[in-house]
Amino acid sequence: MADIIVSKFGGSSVANAGQIQKVRRIVEEDSRRRIVVVSAPGRSKSSEQKITDHLFNIATDGMHFRDQRLSIPVADSKLAVIERFTEILQQLDISGEGIIEALKQDLDCKLRGDRRVAFLASRGEHYNARIIAEYFQASGMEAEVGLPEDFGLLVSEQFLNASLLQEAYGNMQQLGGEKITVVPGFYGVTKSGEVAVFSRGGSDLTGGEIARGVHAASYENWTDVSGVFEADPRLVPEARAIPRLTFKEIRLLSSKGFNVFHLNAMLPCKERKIPIHIRNTNAPEEGGTVILFERVPEEGVVGVARLDSVAYIYLEKDMLGEEIGFTADLLGILREFGIQTYHFPTDKDDIAVLVNQDDLTGAINDLRRRIEQQLKPDFMDVVYNLSILTAVGLGLQGNSYPIVDALSALGKAHIPIEMIDQSPSQICFHIGVQQTVADDALKILYRALIG
Amino acid sequence: MADIIVSKFGGSSVANAGQIQKVRRIVEEDSRRRIVVVSAPGRSKSSEQKITDHLFNIATDGMHFRDQRLSIPVADSKLAVIERFTEILQQLDISGEGIIEALKQDLDCKLRGDRRVAFLASRGEHYNARIIAEYFQASGMEAEVGLPEDFGLLVSEQFLNASLLQEAYGNMQQLGGEKITVVPGFYGVTKSGEVAVFSRGGSDLTGGEIARGVHAASYENWTDVSGVFEADPRLVPEARAIPRLTFKEIRLLSSKGFNVFHLNAMLPCKERKIPIHIRNTNAPEEGGTVILFERVPEEGVVGVARLDSVAYIYLEKDMLGEEIGFTADLLGILREFGIQTYHFPTDKDDIAVLVNQDDLTGAINDLRRRIEQQLKPDFMDVVYNLSILTAVGLGLQGNSYPIVDALSALGKAHIPIEMIDQSPSQICFHIGVQQTVADDALKILYRALIG
């Protein structure tokens, strides 16, 4: 385990000069922070578009914003990107020699198709890393930029959904010397040297893969929130950041509505048991959340997640339970329709499958017809607008008091419960309620289980 | 709705002369009991074999008992059948003219294959019905035998797993006149007049189908227990018969371990909303259990069932939850192996499928190999010897107090809970525990929810 921390800073952490100065102070504070992975600049005002969206707009000839019912010409997007980087350079008070010229040239690139989209989309990270490295140097740090094309962050040729090649790990050994290396996230290069990007949110993945490649002591993920909260702080203002979580817990929470960084990005760290530390660039004094391979739980429940827009498809059929494979057939049909399923309680004569309600849009009539023709249920119903509240915690193992507390509290508040499940893995349980009462239910569960 | 009750008497209710005299008194007591369906004589001593088993033994040339590691020659089985019916005739003090001769001739029948097995297996019901009809007449009742071959209880040509043909319903209109008709259960005749039997337990089906065919006011199912109990009375001595249950409730209870009569046999009555009344021939003064199409619940839980020998197959795989269709694939494999599944909780990175443990015998190694090759889980485990306790009651709808009470009571008794589920249909919930503590858990749940 090298004594290196890989620190990844998200879009809001590097959105403007003021934020980049915070990044500098954070990096300076711990000499182990020798690999810094950066995103493209995020929004610096909520009114403006993200740099990366402008870049997609340029790449797609104006389609990108049109899809969002905005009309921004390509020329305006180019201008916005150039002005934004120019402004950052000026505010950081560095020359950035040649940077704006190179950027302009890149924006006029002649690539076509996916290669074009990948190349242009990656420019936000690319130029931001170059600017930040130069700023670090100008302010007296031993720093350099480490571009994927230079050190060989090799990826597959799926230009818009690339995956890392094994050789890349070896090439990463060049990183993490005495100097601080600033690496742009989100993209790599193919063996023939062309730019390809990870799926969006992929700067997190760059950070995770590099942490794995250099056997980092930890992977810091700096954002604009102070970690993973016990519950959505917009609904539960007293919710705090969870200090320590296992990979298993965070995955359960995020699958049920917690909005944390890209799950895929955790896998490289999980495999090598490298802890991930989620921290707030705007409040580095706060402890944040550490995601670990294992921990000893001191409490029952660490967090309550909420997943909205769940529907259930309910089928009744006499002797259904005797038909081996009925459920498999049903799930096969749902797969064919591309519908994500969450949970499948089944009984003798009925089965209820919870699904992502949005997946039913436009498909529900065909789906009903298909199920009726193939499975011939006696009765079929689709119920919409459920919310699933999920309590997660290693401390739930072999401990049924929390679910009793949860159900008692909801009962006392007269909140009807649509569904209850605690699975054999037993580090979480799920309670389904009508979406209209989900705000209240979340608050009640938080207070009963954590607060 | 005709003013007829179809009364079916099971094997123990017609096992000997004393029992048949009880049947006579029951039939006499209510003039609506004009169709009486009878089983073959059951064991009259626990040491002896059932008539129908002897008949299977004759049909299979001694194989039937050999499969049960008994050695009873065909000649002995023939003798046992003849002696038993002779004894019943003598004790009922009727001549039964020609009956024993006809029986002897039937036992020597020259049919082969499934036709032979079906014909011989049906002889217990056939001759019992003839004897009981004659006894009814001899004791002054207006009665006659109604044989499937005479009134046309037509069935398909699957000789050992026959199903009723639509025409049979029309033919049943001949039954239920002024006279009491005694009908042998379990068999019908094909269009070409050959005997074919329902799957075993099929006398219940004969009764249910006839109740449907004659639009009976109710279908009485007379047994040696006083109805459906709230919980297994061997474990919970204070458990009482449940007075009223819906079809839905009984199906849920019986799917989770309640041993009531053949579920298939309920379908004809359920379709026509004919109530089924389960009663005790040995205690006709007791109310028994009425199974109805609907009812207004006065309580939360009506019964707690217990299903043993449940195993769960647990799989972990990173990003499993993102793979649409992973569960469908898993269930497809289980179907291919003929393994019955009960319940499928699933989470982001894991899935646990509850299965009938007996189905895994001999198949588990191949199944593991197959799952590992096809689904490539990161981790796979099979946990054996779970019991699923299921609380059922219409009154559970929108009412979560019972599950809170159940979990609190188990918690207080320090019984670890492996699994909890209350499905959206919500008239039952399931609690999984280790089989070793299931006796205690059942008692605790009974006392917390019902007793």
Interface residues (C-beta under 8 A of the other chain):
Chain A: K248 R251 L252 S254 S255 K256 L263 N264 L267 K270 Y312 Y314 D318 M319 G321 I324 G325 T327 A328 L331 G332 L334 R335 G338 I339 Q340 T341 Y342 H343 F344 P345 T346 D347 K348 D349 D350 A352 V383 G398 S400 Y401 I403 V404 L407 S408 L410 G411 P416 I417 E418 M419 I420 D421 Q422 S423 P424 S425 Q426 C428 F429 G432
Chain B: K248 R251 L252 S254 S255 K256 L263 N264 L267 K270 Y312 Y314 D318 M319 G321 I324 G325 T327 A328 L331 G332 L334 R335 G338 I339 Q340 T341 Y342 H343 F344 P345 T346 D347 K348 D349 D350 A352 V383 G398 S400 Y401 I403 V404 L407 S408 L410 G411 P416 I417 E418 M419 I420 D421 Q422 S423 P424 S425 Q426 C428 F429 G432
